[in-house]
Amino acid sequence: MMTLMYPETLPEKKISFLYDPSLSEAPLSSLESCGIIDSNEYRRYITMVIREKVSKIHDHAISKGMGKDGRWFTNVRDPVTGKLKRVAGKTEEEVYRKLYDFYFVTPKKKKALTLRKIYPEWLQYRAATAGKANSVHRQDTDYRRFYLNEPLSKKILDTPVTELTRAVLKKWECEMIRKHNMTYKRATNVFSIIKQMMDYLVDSENLTKNTAREVRLDKTIYKPVNKATASSQIFYPDEMEALMKLSYRKAQETQDENYLAIPLIRLLGLRIGECLALSFSDFDSSTNRVHVHSSLCVKDELNPDGTWAGRSFQVEDSLKKGAPPRDLLGSDEVFELVKKIRVILFKKGIHRERLFETATQSMIQMKLYRMCDELGIERRSPHKLRKTYISMLLNHGFDPDFVRQQAGHKQLQTTLNNYTYSTTRDSEIVGKLNEVLAL
């Protein structure tokens, strides 16, 4: 028979192990058959120890309910909310075990939590609750670069989250910003990971507050951002004219309708995903309107082991950031272009509703890059076609709010600050200055 210790002398670690639910009946039976332990006496003793320790700190009544199931109940004070919450069990012993876990086991588990340990669990949670998995994929990439493989982040990953004070986090963020020369936007994206992880710990009642959201940094610490030059953000009129002509010619020569996505983005100022999701039924030539309501989205899927499955593409009946559908006014050239697509598809014996069913964002971007190379002009992305459209309209006197609606922006400041550039080359401006300022 085992030699039993008195409750007050039994180490707390030992109690936690002895009543661990994962301890199976098999080892107890083996010990009992060898005459080492009496399992019934073992259970009675552990129950006595648990009762002794819980009774010293638990100040709420434990009582049997009036229901037919005969369940037992008590209350505990939630350390996060400060409110009472119910603890229930089939037997009084079960309630005491839950209380022991609440007072002695769970706090130790919480204290041992680190960001490194919690990350795989958080990543699965984030993938399950995020609107789009590709944003989670970007965060996972940033985590590997700026956390997992960054020496400055080792201490942050391995320090118990309860010890990550504002001072500790502020010092780390400042060091990271300086080392990687981060802009405000870049830093916001990188540090959103730790903020969201600690949000998760608060929501799952493993933390009482998120200190990462309380960190405030001096704005002068970030790398300053100067507005990009027009030559890198838009296509000048002569470049655009050459690009439009080449797109039409390529589409005709190769009978590849996907070349026509490039002039269509330019003529409507669409996001590339919006353009590639368009159907023939979205075009109404009688009113010169185009109904924009869906997007071709890149779909990322997180595997249970934390790796990422191959990317897929899917048309979703929604726009960026949940924006409402919009009806655009288009020029006559838009509807002539749609006719050209119909003719190409008809010649190939293809009958479908979507204009660019076989195209992806990267495919269109590569076609645009190759045509830029062929024309001897600087490579610019399809998004720069959208900026060119917006800049052209504003520079030709269109009402700013009309342009904002066409672009699908919520705020006019977004249109004016981020999408508006001069479409006149510096050499032309100098010529006009010489004209106007000549004595």
C-alpha positions in Angstrom: 0.0 0.0 0.0 1.2 3.5 -0.7 2.2 5.9 2.1 -0.2 8.8 2.0 0.8 12.3 2.9 -1.5 14.8 4.7 -3.3 17.4 2.5 -1.2 20.3 3.8 2.1 18.5 2.9 1.1 17.1 -0.5 2.9 19.2 -3.2 0.5 21.1 -5.5 2.2 19.8 -8.6 1.6 16.2 -7.4 -2.1 16.9 -6.9 -2.4 18.3 -10.4 -0.9 15.1 -11.7 -2.7 12.7 -9.5 -6.2 13.9 -10.5 -5.3 14.5 -14.1 -8.3 13.3 -16.2 -5.8 11.9 -18.8 -4.6 9.4 -16.2 -6.2 6.2 -17.4 -7.6 3.4 -15.3 -5.0 0.9 -16.7 -2.0 2.2 -14.7 -4.1 2.2 -11.6 -5.2 -1.4 -12.1 -1.6 -2.4 -12.6 -0.5 -0.7 -9.4 -3.4 -2.2 -7.5 -2.7 -5.7 -8.8 0.9 -5.4 -7.6 -0.3 -4.4 -4.2 1.3 -1.0 -4.5 -1.9 1.0 -4.2 -5.6 0.7 -3.4 -7.3 2.6 -6.2 -10.4 3.4 -4.1 -8.3 4.7 -1.3 -6.3 6.7 -3.8 -9.4 8.4 -5.2 -10.9 9.2 -1.8 -7.6 10.7 -0.7 -7.2 12.9 -3.8 -10.8 14.0 -3.4 -10.1 15.0 0.2 -7.0 16.9 -0.8 -8.9 18.8 -3.5 -11.7 19.7 -1.2 -9.3 20.9 1.4 -7.4 23.2 -0.9 -10.6 24.6 -2.7 -12.4 25.2 0.5 -9.7 27.5 1.7 -10.3 30.0 -1.1 -13.7 29.3 -2.6 -16.3 31.6 -0.9 -19.5 30.5 -2.8 -21.9 27.8 -1.7 -21.8 24.4 -3.5 -25.2 22.9 -3.6 -27.3 20.3 -5.3 -29.9 21.6 -7.8 -33.6 20.9 -7.7 -33.7 19.4 -11.2 -34.4 15.7 -12.0 -30.8 15.2 -13.1 -29.5 16.0 -9.6 -26.6 18.2 -10.9 -24.5 20.2 -8.5 -23.8 24.0 -8.9 -21.7 26.9 -7.6 -20.3 30.2 -8.9 -16.9 31.7 -9.5 -15.8 35.2 -10.2 -14.6 35.6 -13.8 -11.1 37.2 -13.6 -11.6 38.9 -17.0 -15.1 40.4 -16.7 -15.4 40.4 -12.9 -18.9 38.8 -13.3 -20.1 35.6 -11.6 -20.3 32.5 -13.8 -21.8 29.1 -13.0 -19.8 25.9 -12.5 -21.8 22.7 -12.8 -21.2 19.0 -12.5 -23.0 15.7 -12.3 -21.6 15.1 -8.8 -20.2 17.3 -6.0 -16.8 15.7 -6.6 -16.8 16.9 -10.2 -17.6 20.4 -9.2 -14.7 20.4 -6.7 -12.4 19.2 -9.5 -13.5 21.9 -11.8 -13.0 24.5 -9.0 -9.5 23.1 -8.4 -8.7 23.5 -12.1 -10.1 27.1 -12.1 -8.0 28.2 -9.1 -4.8 26.2 -9.4 -4.3 24.7 -12.9 -5.7 27.2 -15.4 -3.8 30.2 -14.0 -0.5 28.4 -14.4 -1.3 27.3 -18.0 -2.2 31.0 -18.8 1.1 32.2 -17.3 3.1 29.8 -19.5 1.4 31.0 -22.8 3.7 32.6 -25.3 3.1 33.9 -28.8 5.3 31.2 -30.3 3.1 28.5 -28.7 -0.2 30.2 -29.5 0.6 31.1 -33.1 -0.5 27.8 -34.8 -3.8 27.9 -33.0 -4.4 31.6 -33.7 -3.6 31.1 -37.4 -6.3 28.4 -37.8 -8.7 30.7 -35.9 -7.8 33.7 -38.1 -8.3 31.6 -41.3 -11.7 30.5 -40.0 -12.9 33.9 -39.1 -11.3 36.2 -41.6 -13.3 37.5 -44.6 -10.6 36.5 -47.1 -7.9 33.9 -46.5 -5.4 35.6 -48.8 -5.0 38.4 -46.2 -4.2 35.7 -43.6 -1.6 34.2 -46.0 0.0 37.6 -46.2 0.1 37.8 -42.4 1.6 34.3 -42.2 4.4 35.4 -44.6 5.0 38.5 -42.5 5.1 36.4 -39.3 7.8 34.2 -40.7 9.9 37.1 -41.8 9.4 39.6 -39.0 8.8 37.3 -36.0 10.0 33.7 -36.5 13.2 34.5 -38.4 13.9 37.9 -36.8 16.4 37.9 -33.9 14.9 41.0 -32.5 11.5 39.2 -32.1 12.8 36.1 -30.3 12.3 37.6 -26.8 8.8 38.7 -27.8 7.8 35.3 -29.0 9.1 33.4 -25.9 8.2 35.8 -23.1 4.9 34.8 -21.4 2.2 37.0 -22.8 1.3 38.2 -19.3 4.7 39.8 -19.1 4.5 41.6 -22.4 4.2 45.1 -21.0 3.7 48.3 -23.0 7.3 49.3 -22.3 8.6 45.9 -23.6 6.5 46.1 -26.8 7.2 49.7 -27.4 11.0 49.2 -27.3 10.7 46.2 -29.6 8.5 48.0 -32.2 10.9 51.0 -32.3 13.8 48.7 -32.8 12.0 46.8 -35.6 10.9 50.0 -37.4 14.5 51.4 -37.4 16.1 48.1 -38.5 13.7 47.5 -41.4 13.1 51.2 -42.2 9.4 50.7 -42.0 6.8 53.2 -43.2 3.7 53.7 -41.1 1.6 51.4 -43.3 4.3 48.7 -43.3 4.6 48.8 -39.5 0.8 48.7 -39.1 0.6 45.5 -41.1 3.5 43.9 -39.3 2.3 44.7 -35.8 -1.3 43.9 -36.6 -0.2 40.2 -36.1 0.7 40.6 -32.4 -2.4 42.8 -31.8 -4.7 40.3 -33.3 -3.1 37.4 -31.5 -3.5 39.1 -28.2 -7.1 40.0 -29.1 -7.6 36.3 -29.5 -6.1 35.6 -26.1 -8.5 38.2 -24.5 -11.5 36.7 -26.3 -10.6 33.2 -25.2 -10.2 34.5 -21.6 -6.5 33.8 -21.4 -5.6 37.5 -21.0 -7.4 40.3 -19.2 -6.2 43.1 -21.6 -4.3 43.6 -24.8 -1.2 45.7 -24.0 -0.2 45.6 -27.7 -3.1 47.9 -28.5 -2.0 50.4 -25.9 1.4 51.1 -27.4 1.7 54.6 -28.8 4.7 55.6 -31.0 6.1 59.0 -32.1 5.1 59.5 -35.7 8.5 60.8 -36.6 10.0 57.3 -36.1 8.5 55.9 -39.4 10.1 56.2 -42.8 8.6 59.2 -44.5 6.5 58.6 -47.5 6.6 61.0 -50.5 4.0 60.8 -53.1 5.2 58.9 -56.1 6.0 60.6 -59.3 3.4 60.7 -62.1 5.8 58.9 -64.5 5.7 55.8 -62.2 2.0 55.9 -61.4 0.2 56.6 -64.7 0.5 56.2 -68.5 1.0 59.5 -70.4 -1.5 60.1 -73.2 1.0 59.1 -76.0 1.9 55.9 -74.1 -1.7 55.1 -73.5 -2.6 55.6 -77.2 0.2 53.3 -78.3 -0.8 50.7 -75.7 -4.4 50.7 -76.7 -3.5 50.2 -80.4 -1.2 47.4 -79.6 -3.8 45.7 -77.4 -6.4 45.7 -80.1 -3.8 44.5 -82.7 -2.6 41.6 -80.4 -6.2 40.5 -79.7 -6.9 40.5 -83.4 -3.7 38.7 -84.5 -3.8 36.1 -81.8 -7.6 35.8 -81.4 -6.9 36.1 -77.6 -9.7 38.1 -76.0 -7.7 38.5 -72.8 -5.6 41.3 -74.4 -8.8 43.4 -74.4 -8.9 43.4 -70.6 -6.2 46.0 -70.7 -8.1 48.7 -72.7 -11.3 47.9 -70.8 -9.6 48.6 -67.5 -8.3 51.9 -69.0 -11.8 52.8 -70.4 -13.7 52.2 -67.2 -11.1 52.6 -64.4 -11.8 49.2 -63.0 -9.9 47.2 -60.5 -8.4 44.2 -62.3 -10.5 41.7 -60.3 -13.7 43.6 -61.2 -12.8 43.6 -64.9 -12.1 39.9 -65.0 -15.4 39.1 -63.3 -17.6 41.0 -65.8 -20.3 39.2 -67.8 -21.9 40.3 -71.1 -25.2 40.8 -69.2 -23.5 43.6 -67.1 -23.3 45.9 -70.2 -26.3 47.9 -71.3 -25.5 49.7 -74.5 -28.9 51.5 -74.5 -28.0 53.5 -71.4 -24.2 53.3 -71.8 -24.0 51.7 -68.3 -21.9 48.9 -66.9 -23.0 47.1 -63.8 -20.1 46.3 -61.5 -21.0 43.9 -58.8 -18.5 41.0 -58.5 -14.7 40.3 -58.4 -12.3 37.6 -59.4 -10.6 36.7 -56.1 -7.5 34.7 -55.3 -8.5 32.0 -52.8 -5.9 30.7 -50.3 -6.6 27.6 -48.2 -4.8 26.8 -44.9 -4.1 23.2 -44.3 -4.6 21.7 -40.8 -0.8 21.4 -40.4 -0.3 25.2 -41.0 0.9 24.9 -44.6 -0.9 26.5 -47.5 -2.7 24.7 -50.3 -2.3 25.7 -53.9 -4.0 29.0 -54.9 -7.3 28.9 -56.7 -9.5 31.6 -58.3 -13.2 32.3 -57.7 -15.7 34.9 -58.8 -17.4 36.4 -55.7 -20.5 38.4 -55.9 -19.0 41.2 -53.8 -16.6 44.1 -54.2 -13.6 45.3 -52.3 -14.2 45.8 -48.5 -17.9 45.0 -48.9 -18.6 48.0 -51.1 -22.0 48.1 -52.8 -22.5 47.4 -56.5 -22.1 50.4 -58.8 -23.3 51.4 -62.3 -20.6 53.1 -64.4 -21.2 55.3 -67.4 -19.0 54.1 -70.2 -17.9 55.6 -73.5 -19.1 54.2 -76.8 -15.7 52.6 -77.2 -16.5 50.3 -74.2 -19.4 48.7 -76.0 -17.5 48.4 -79.3 -14.8 46.6 -77.4 -17.4 44.1 -75.9 -18.5 43.4 -79.5 -14.9 42.5 -80.5 -14.8 40.0 -77.6 -18.1 38.4 -78.8 -16.7 38.1 -82.3 -13.4 36.4 -81.1 -15.3 34.0 -78.9 -17.8 33.2 -81.7 -14.9 32.4 -84.1 -13.5 30.0 -81.6 -16.9 28.4 -81.1 -17.0 29.4 -77.4 -20.3 30.3 -75.8 -20.1 31.7 -72.2 -21.3 34.6 -70.1 -18.0 35.9 -68.7 -15.8 38.1 -70.9 -12.5 36.8 -69.6 -13.2 33.4 -68.1 -9.7 32.0 -68.6 -7.8 35.0 -67.4 -6.1 35.7 -64.0 -4.7 38.8 -62.5 -1.1 37.7 -63.1 -1.8 36.7 -66.7 -3.1 40.2 -67.6 -0.2 41.8 -65.7 2.3 39.8 -67.7 0.6 40.7 -71.0 0.8 44.4 -70.0 4.5 44.1 -69.0 5.4 42.5 -72.3 3.6 45.1 -74.3 5.4 47.9 -72.3 8.7 46.2 -73.2 7.7 46.0 -76.9 6.8 49.7 -76.9 10.0 50.6 -75.0 8.1 52.3 -72.1 8.5 51.8 -68.4 6.6 48.7 -67.0 3.6 49.6 -65.0 0.9 47.4 -63.4 -2.8 47.1 -64.4 -3.6 49.2 -61.3 -1.8 52.1 -63.0 -4.4 51.9 -65.8 -7.0 52.6 -63.2 -5.0 55.6 -61.9 -4.6 56.9 -65.4 -8.4 56.8 -66.0 -9.1 58.7 -62.7 -6.3 61.3 -63.4 -7.5 61.8 -67.0 -11.1 62.5 -65.9 -10.1 64.9 -63.1 -7.6 66.7 -65.3 -10.2 67.2 -68.0 -12.6 68.9 -65.6 -15.0 66.1 -64.6 -16.9 66.6 -61.4 -14.7 65.1 -58.6 -17.7 63.3 -57.0 -18.7 61.7 -60.3 -15.1 60.4 -60.6 -15.2 59.1 -57.0 -18.4 57.2 -57.8 -16.9 55.8 -61.0 -13.9 54.6 -59.1 -15.9 53.1 -56.3 -14.3 55.0 -53.5 -16.2 55.8 -50.3 -14.2 59.0 -49.6 -13.4 61.7 -52.1 -10.0 62.2 -50.3 -9.0 58.7 -51.4 -9.6 59.7 -55.0 -7.8 63.0 -54.8 -4.9 62.0 -52.6 -4.0 58.6 -53.9 -5.2 58.4 -57.5 -4.7 61.9 -59.0 -1.6 62.7 -61.0 -0.7 65.2 -63.7 -1.0 63.5 -67.1 1.2 66.2 -68.8 4.9 65.5 -69.2 7.3 67.9 -67.6 8.7 69.0 -71.0 5.2 70.1 -72.0 4.7 71.9 -68.7 8.0 73.8 -69.1 7.0 74.8 -72.6 3.7 76.3 -71.3 5.5 78.0 -68.5 7.9 79.6 -71.0 4.9 80.8 -73.0 2.9 82.2 -70.1 5.8 83.8 -68.2 7.6 85.2 -71.2 8.1 89.0 -70.9 
